[in-house]
Amino acid sequence: MKIKHEKIVQLIEEIDDIILYLLSKEKSKRELIRLSCSTYRKSARNLIHYKALRQDDIRRIQKKLGNIGLSRLARAEGHVMASLVNTRFILNLLIGGKSKPKFKSRLSIKSGQKLLINHTKELLGYRSKGRRVRIMVTQPTESAYNYQLVLKMIKSGMNCARINCAHDDAVIWGRIIQNIKKASKTLGRNVKITMDLAGPKIRTGEIIPGPRVRKFSPKRDDSGKVTQPSLITMVPEITEESERNTIPVDHKWLQKLQSGDKLTLTDTRGRSIILKVIAVGENEAQVNCYDSCYIGTGIVIHPDRKNLKETKVGEFPPQKQSILLKINDILTIHRNDVLGEPAYFDQDGNLQQEAHISCQLDEVFESVKNGERILFDDGKIEGVIESSEKDLFKVRITRAKENGTRLKAEKGINFPTTNIGVSGLTAKDKEDLIFVAENADVVNFSFVNSVDDVYELLAELEKLGALRKLSIILKIETQRAFDNLPEILLTAMQVRYVGVMIARGDLAVETGWQAIGWVQKEILAMCSAAHIPVIWATQVLENLAKKGLPSRSEITDAASSLKSECVMLNKGAYINEAIMLLDKILSDMEHFQEKSDAMLPQMEKLLV
C-alpha cells in the first residue's frame, strides 16, 4: 500500500504538537510531581500526560493511524509518551527519515505495565496461581466467631479481606482480624486487610411507628378454601429480628400449655379467633389458625381448660412504616428530627397534609437550591427541589413506579448536582482511623469528593504516624469524585500505595444509569494512566452469595471485571460458593482478556 509522503509528514507534525503540549503540562505540574511518593513519581507524570492528551478530541488522528496499520493509541493510557514517541519514530521511518527519535520517553511501554503489576501486588497482596485479578471479600460479623468460615474463604480464593467500620465495633473487628491472620498463617497466604471508613451518610430520618400488630393468614386455594392453616409460634419475648410468625406471651403461662389446647381471642378487628395448640417445647408452643387474624399487644387469650388462666399478648415491636410516593407528589424534607408521615387525605380525597420526612445531615439545608435533582433509596425515587427554607425544603417527585414507590427510614439520599460541602471524614471516621492505622494494611476512604478530602485524610494519617505505613483505597461513588478524579489521584500519590474502588451502585445513582458504562470506562483508563489498581465493586455475584443461585447477567458482569485488578464480593450465606465460582470465571477468562485488551488463544484448542 502506497502512502502519500505529505500525509505522513502532516501526521508527524500533529503528533509533535501533542507531545510538546504534554511536555508543557508536565512542566506546569512539576511541584505536584515532586510531592508524589517516589513510588509514584513516573506514574504522576504519565497521568498528567494522559489528562492532557484527553483534553482534545484525537479521533481524527486515531483513524489516520489505524488506516496505515499503526497503533490508534486507544490502549496508551499506561505509557502515553512512549506510545506517541514510538508512533512518531515509525512514521518517520516510513518516509525515510532518521532512525534516531526526536523525543525520548522516561517510561517505556513495558515499564508502565510493570508499575501497575508491582503497585497491585503491594496494595492487594500476591495473586492466586493462574489468576491475575484478586478477590476481596466483605467480612460478616460471623467471621469474628467462626474461624472455619474465614479459613474456607481463604482456601476458596480470597486474597484480601474487607471490614466495614459502619458495622460492629473494634472488639468484633479485632476478632475478625485475628482469625484472618491465623488462617493466613495456617495456609501460608498473605491476606491483606482493608477497612472501610463509614464516611458521611445522607439518609432519611425515622418514620412514625406503625401499630404493634401482626397479621396471620392461612393459605387458600382459588375457591377460598383453606389448604394450610397459618402456623403461629408462641414465645416468651420477641424483637424486630424475630420471625414474623411469632407472638410473645407470659413465660410461665407458656410452660403450662399442652398439645390439643384450644385458645380463643378477639382480634383487633373484633373478630373471634380460635387457635389450636399442636406442639409444645421448652420455651415455645406452636398453634394453628384457620382464619385470617390481626393480633396486637395486650389482646387477651382465653384457654378452654379451666385450670389454665387467661393471659395477654406481650409487647410487639411497632411495625415499620413507609411513605408511598407517586409522580407529582410533594414531599417535605425537615431539618429537625421530625418523625416522617405519609400524606393524609380526608374522606373526599382532599389532601390535608403533605408527606414529610427528615434528613439526618444538617449541612444539606445550607446547600440545596431550587431546581436541583434529588434521589432516594439508590435512585428508586427521583425528584426536583421546588422550594427551600432554613429548616426544610420541598421536593416534587418526578420518577417513581406507576402505582407509587415506598420510601422507608434510613434510606440513602443523593444530590448529584449539589455541592453539599461535607468533609470526607466524620468524627467517627477519625476515631475509627486510630484502630485502622494500628491493625489494617489499607484504609478504604468512603465518599471522597475533592482534593481537600484527600489532604484531610493525609493530615490524620500524619498525626497517627501512618502516612508511610498505611495504603489508601479511594472509593469513587459520587459525581464530584468522578469530576475531580485526576487531581484526587495526584494528591493521593503522596502515600506509598494507592487504589481506587468503583462503587458502581452509588456512582450509577449520581451519574445516571445511562452514563455508568462510560463513566466506569473512564475511571479504569484514568487509573491505568496512574498505574493505580482498581477494585470492581457493588453487587458482584450478589444473587449467588445471598440466595445460592447466580443470574446470567451476574456471570457476564463477573467476566467483565477482568478489566480491573480486584473484584469485591459482599457477604452472604453462600459466600464460599461465590468465591469459588468467581475464582473459576476469572481464571478461565484470563485466556481471552488482559485488562481491556482482547487476547487470542489458539482456537483449535478451545474447540476441543
N, C-alpha and C positions, 0 to 999 in steps of 0.2 A: 504494500500500500504506500503510495507516494503522498507525502505530507508537505504542504507548501511551507517554504522556508520562513516567509514573513509571518505566518500564523504562529509558528513556534516561537519566533522572536517576540511577538506580541504577548504570548502566554508567559514567557520567561520574565518579561517586564512587569506583568501583572503580579507574578509570584514575588519578584523583587520588592515591589511596593508593599505587599503583605508582610514580608519578612522585616522590612525596615519599620513598618508600623508596629509590629510586635516588639521589636527591639526598643522602640521609643517608649512603649508602655512599660516594658520591663525596667527601663531606666527611671521612670517616674515612680515606680513602686520599690525602689531599692531598699528603703528603710524597712518596709514591711517584710521583704525577703530576708533582710539581716536579722530581724527579730525572730524569725522562724527557728525552731529547733533544728540542729544540724541534720537530723534525720530527714527533715522535710525541705531543706533548702532548695534542692533541684526540683522537687515537686511543686513548691510555691512558684518558682519561676515558670514552670510548664503550665500551671493553672492560669497564671497571668497571660501567657501566650494564647491559651485556648479561649479565655474570655474575650481577648482582643480579636481573635480570629472570628468568633461568632457575633461580633458586633456589626458585621456586614453580611450581606447575602452573597455567598460564593458559589451558588448553584450553577451559574453560567460557566465558571472556571472548572467546576467538577465535571460538567458534561463534556467540556473540551478535552479534559484529561482522560475521561472514560472512552471517548471516541478514538483515541490513539493507543488504548490498551494500558494506560498507566493508572496508578492508584488515584482514586477520586477523593482521597483524604477523609473518607467517611469514618474510618476507624483510627484516625490520627490523634485522638484526644490524649493518649498516654505519652506521646512523643511528637508534639506539634512541630517544633523547629526541625527536628531530624527528618520528618516526613517531607516538609517543604524543601529543605536543602537537598535531600536525595532526589526529589522530583525535579528540581531545577537542574541538578547535575545531569540527570538522564536526558532531559530536554536539550541541554547544551550539547551533549554528545551527538544527538540526532542531527544537529546542523553543523557538525564538525568542529565544535568549539573545544576549548582547552579541557583537559581531563582533571585539572585541579579545581576543586569547588571554590566559588567566590565567597561563600559564607560557611561558617562552622557551627556545629551544634554541640553543646556541652552535655547533651543527654542522648544517647543512641536509642534506637527502637528497642533493642534487646534489654538495655539498662532500664528503660521505662517499665518494661514488663516485669523485670526482676524486682524493682522497687515495690510494686504492688504486691507481689508474692511475699516479699520479706515483711512488709508492713502488716499484711494479713496474718502471717504466722505469729508475729509478736503481739498483735491485738487479740486474736481469737484462738490462738493455740495451734498445735500441729494438726494437719489434715488427717482424715482417716485413710487407710490404704485403699487405693483405687477410686478415691473421691476427692475432688478439688474443693468443692463447696462445703463449708462447715454447717453443722446443725446446732442451733441454740434452742434450749427448751426452758419455758417458764415453769418454775417450781411451785407445786401446790403446797399448802400447809402440811399435808401428809408427809412430805419429804423430811420434815423435822423429826418424825417419829417412826417412819418406815424406811429403814436402811436398805432393805431388799428392793424397794421401788427405785431408789437412787442408783443402786448397783445395776439393775436391769436397764435403766435409761442409758447409762454409760456403755454397757455391753451392746445395746441396740444401735448405738452410733452417735450419742450426744457428745459434742465437742466442747460446748460451753453452756453454763447454766445461768439462767436469768432469775433474779429475785426482785419482785416489785415491792418497793417500800410503801406503796399505797395500801398494802395489806399486811396484816400481822404486826409483829414488833421485833425489837432487837433480840429478844430471847429466842424467838422462833427462827429468825434469820441465822443466828449463831448456830443453832442445832442443824439447820439445813446445810450450812457451810461445813460443819464438822462431818456430816455424813458424806458430802461430796468429796471432801479431801480424803476421808477414809477409803471410800470406794475407788477413787482415782489411784491411790497408792496400791490397793489390792490388785487392780487391773493393769498397773503400770502405765496409766494415762495421765496427761496433764490437762485437766479440765479447767478452763478459765471461768472465773466467777464474775458475772456482771450484775450490777444492782441499779435499778431504775429509781431516780428521784421522782416523787409523785408529781411535782410541779403544780402550778395554779390551775384549779379545776373550776370552770364556769358551769354551774349546774342549776337546775330548777330546785326551788325550796320544797318544803313539806306541803302536803295537801291535807285538808281537814279529814280526820279519820272517819271511816265508814262505821256502820253498826257492828256490834260484836255478835255476829250471827254467821252460821254456816248452813249451806243448803245441801241436802242429800236427796238423790234421785235414783230410783231403780231403773234398770234397763227394760225397755219395752219394744215389742215388735211393731210393725207398721199399722196394726189394728189397735194399738194402745195397750195390749195385754202385757203384764209383767213377765219377762223371761228370766230375770235375775234380780233379786232384791238388792238394795244398797247395803253394803257391809260397813257398819259403824264400829269403831273401836273405842271403848271407854278406858280412859287412863287417868291417873291422879292429877296430871298437870300437862299443859301444852304451851308451846311457844310459836312464834311466827314460822320457825323452821319445821314444825311438826307436820306429819302427813295431814292432808286435807280431810281425811275420813275419821279424824279423832275428835272426841269431845271430853272435857275434863269433868270429873265427879269426885266426891269425897273418897279418900283412900280407904278408910275403914269400912265405909259402906260398900265400896267396890269389892273388898275381900269377902263379903258375905253373899255375893251373888252366886247363883247356881245355874248350871245349864238347864234350859227349859223355862226359866222365869219369864213372865210376861210383864212388860213395863208400859205404862201409858203416860202421855204428856199432851199438853195443849201447845201447839207451836205458835210462832209469832203472828200467824195469820188467824189464830183462833180455831184451828182445826185439830180434832182429836187424832192422835197418832199412837199406834201400837208398835212396840219394839219387842223382839223375841231374842233372849239370850241363847246363843248356840255354842259358845265355848268360853271357858274361864281359865285364865292364867294367874300367875302370882301377882302381877301388877297391872293386869288388863282383862277386859272382857269384850267379846265380840258379839254384836247383836245384828239381827236382820230387820230391815224395814221395807214394807211393800208399797208405801206411799211416798210421794214427794213431800218433803217437810223442811221447814226453816227452824233450826234450833238455836236459841240465843242464850246469853249469860243470864242466870237467875231463873230459868224455866224449871218448874217443879216436876220431878219424875215420881210416879206412883207405882210401886210394885204390887203384884197381885197376891203375894204372900203376906199373911197377917203379922208374922214375926219379923218382917223386914220393913223398917220405917221408910218414909219418903225422903228424898234428898233433892238438892238443887244442882243444876248445871253450873259448873265453875266458870272461871273467867276466861273468855275467849279474847285473843288479841283482836284489835279492831281491824276490819277489812281495809286493805289499801285501796284508796280511791284514785280515779284518774279523771282527766278533763277531756271531753270529746270536742275536737276542733274540726270545723269544716271550712271550705274555701269561703272567703269574705267575712268570716267571724272576726271579732275584735277580742284580743287577749291583752289584759293589762299586766305589766311586769312591775312588781313592787321592789323598792329598795329595802324597806323594813321587813322584819321577819313575820310576815303575814301568812297565815295558813291559806293555801290555794283552795279555790272552789270552782266548780263548773258554772256555766251560765244558768240563770234562773228565769223561768217563764211563768206567766200567770195562766189561768185556765183557758184563756182565749188565745194563748200562744204569743202574747206580747212580752218582749224582753224586759225583765225587771232589774236584772243585774248581769253585767258582763262577766265572762270568765276571767279569773285572775290567779296569779301565782307569783312567788317571789324569786329573786335571783340571788345566789349566795355570794356574789362578788361585788362589793361596793363600787370599785373603780369603773365598772361598766357604765354607771349612770353619769359619770363625768365625761364620757367619751362618745356615746351614741348620738347620731344625728338623724334627722328626718330623711327618709328615702333610702336608708341603708338596709341591707339584707340581714336577716337573722334566721338561723336554722336550729331546730330542736331534735334531740334523740337521733344522732347520726344522720341528720338530713331528712328524716321521715316526714317532718313538718317544716314548711318554709313560710316566711312572712316578710313584710316590709314595715319598717318603723314609720308610723304616721304622725305621731306627736310625742314630745318628751318634756318632762318637767324635772325638778330637782330630785324627787324621790320616786318617780315612776315614768314609764313610757308605754305607749300603746302600739300594738302590732296588729296589722291586718293580715290574716292568713291567706297566702297565695297558692299554696300547694298542700294537699292532703288527699287521702283516699276519697273515693266517690261518696261513701257513706260516713266519712269522717275518720280521723285518726286520734287515738287516745294518747294524751301526754301525761306521764307519771312523774312523781317526785324523783329527785336525784338523777335526772337525765341531762345529758350534755347540751350546752348552748354554744353555738358558733357564730361569730361575727366576721365573716370573710372579708368585708370591705372596711372594717373599723379598726383603727389602731387603739387598742384598749390601753396600752401603755403599762401593762402589768409586767413586773420583773419575772424572769425565768426561775428565780429561786425564792421560795417561800420560807417562812421561819421554820417550818417543819423540815423542809429540804436541808437547811443549814444544820439543823440538829442531826438529821439522818446522815449527812455527809461525814460527820465525825466517825460514825461506825463504818461507813463505806470505805473511807480512807484507810482505816486500820485493817479491814477484813477482805476487801474485794480487789480484783485486778483492774476492773473497768467500772466507771460511773456512766450510766446512761442518763443524759441530760434531757429531760422532758420539756416540751413547749419552748424550745429555744426559738427566738424570733429575730434577734438582731445581734450585731457585734457587741453592743453593750451587755447583753445577756452573757455572752461568752467571757467578756472581761470580768464580769461579776463572779462567774464560776472560777476563773483562773485566780482571782484575788482570794477566794475562800480556800482554794487548794494551797495557795502560797502560805496562808495563815496556818494551815494544818501540816505544812512541810511535805505535801504530797504532790507538788506540781510536776516533779520529775519521776514520781513513782506511779501515779495513777493515770491510766489511759482514759480517753473520753470517747463515748459514742453519742453523737448529736442526733436526737430524734426530730426528724423533719415532719411536722404534722400540721403546719398552717401555711396559708398563702404568703404571709410575710416572711416566713422562714425560707420558702422557695425563692421569693424575690431577692432575698439578701444572701443566698447560699454562697456565692463566690467569696464575699467578704467574711462571712461566718467561718468558712473553711480556712481562709488565710490567717484569721485571728487564732483559731483553734490550733493551728500548726505550731504554736509555741510549746505545746506539751509534746511528749515523746511519740505517742502513737494515738491516732485519731480514726474513728469510724463514723459512718452515717447509717442510721436506721430509717428506712422509708416506712413511716406509719401510714399505710395506704388507706386505712379507714377514715381517720380524721382528715387526712390530706384530700381525699376524694370529696368529702363533705365541703371543705373550704374552697377547693379549686373548681368544683363541679364534676359530676360523674363523667361528663362527656370529655373532660380535659385530662383525667387522671392518667390515661395512656401515655400521652406525650410528656406530661409533667414527670412521670416516673422515668421515662427515657432520658429526659434532660438531666435529671438528678444522677442517673447512672453515668452519663457521659461526663458531667462535671466532676464527679468523684474519681472517675478513671483518669481524668486530667491531673487530679491532685494525688493520684496513687493512693487513694483512701478506700479501704474496703467498705462494701455496702451490705447491710443486713436487710433482707427481704422479709417484711413483717405484715401481720394482720390476716387472720382467717386462713392461713395455710393449712390444708387438710383438716379444717375445723370440724366438719361433719364426722370424719373418721375418728378424730381424737375424742369427741364428745359422745357420738352415737354408735361408733363401731363400723360405719359404712361410708366410704367416700363418694362424692358426686363426680360425674365425668369432668365438669368444669374445674374441680379441685385438682384433678390429675394433670390437666393441661396447665393450670397455674403453677403447680409444683415443678413441672418441666421447664416453664419459662423462668423459674428462679435461678437457672444456671447462669443468667446474666449477672448475678450478684456473687459475693464471696461467702455469704452465710444466709441461712434461712431460719426464721424463728417460728417455733411451734408453741401454741398456747396449751395450757394444761387441760386435761380431760380424763375420763375413766379409761379410755383406750389409747393413752398417750404412747405406750410402748409399741403398739401396732402402727401408730402414725410415724414414729421414729424409724421403724424398720422399713416401712413402705417408702418413706422419703429417701432413706439411705439407698434403697434399690433403684428408685427413679433417677436420683442424681448420678449414681454410679453408671447405670446403663446409658443415660442420655449424654454423658460426657464424650462418648464416641462421636456424637453428632454436633456438639456445640461447645465452643470455648468462649466464655463471656458472650459478646454479641456476634461473634463470628461463627458461621456455619462451617462444620467440618465434614469431610467427605471420605469416610472409610470405604474399603472395598465392598462394592455392592454384592458380589457373588457370595461373600462370607455372610452377609446379612440375610440373604435369602435362603440359606441352608436350614 
